[in-house]
Structure formats: structure tokens, C-alpha cells
């Protein structure tokens, strides 16, 4: 369980100093729950890993593919003097 420390804890845990307030630490579920219940830490929501996928290509109807009409260019008539 990941928890974010809310207060400073003196001493060490497994031979290492406790994380400072605001830092995140991975603990066993039981130890993390105890710290959260006592107000020393708060649980950190685990975010699911997102994977990107390419969009499906648009499918064209073959009958429509040949029916395209070229666009006409608009021209302005100019008076010549």
C-alpha cells in the first residue's frame, strides 16, 4: 500500500529514516492501514496504467470513392478598359 506521510516520524524503519511529510512510501497493507488510522499518513490512490491505442481507420464505401466531383474555381470577371 502506498501512503503519503502527513507528519514527521522519528527513528528508523528497516534501518532507514522515515520519509518526510509529503513523501510517499510503499508499506505492507497492515502497516499502511495502521498509519492511516492513526492520522500519521494518508492513502495514495493507485492510478491504473493507461495504454494508448491507435484509432481505427475510417472505412470508405468503394461506391462513394469514384463519385467525387472536382470543385469549380470561382473567377471574377474584370472589366477591361
Number of C-alpha atoms within 10 A of each C-alpha: 15 18 23 21 23 18 14 13 14 10 9 10 10 6 7 8 11 16 18 15 14 14 13 17 17 12 13 10 11 10 13 20 18 13 18 17 11 9 12 17 24 19 16 14 9 8 6 6 6 6 5 6 6 5 6 6 6 6 6 8 8 8 7 8 8 8 8 7 6 6 6 6 6 6 6 6 6 6 5 4 3
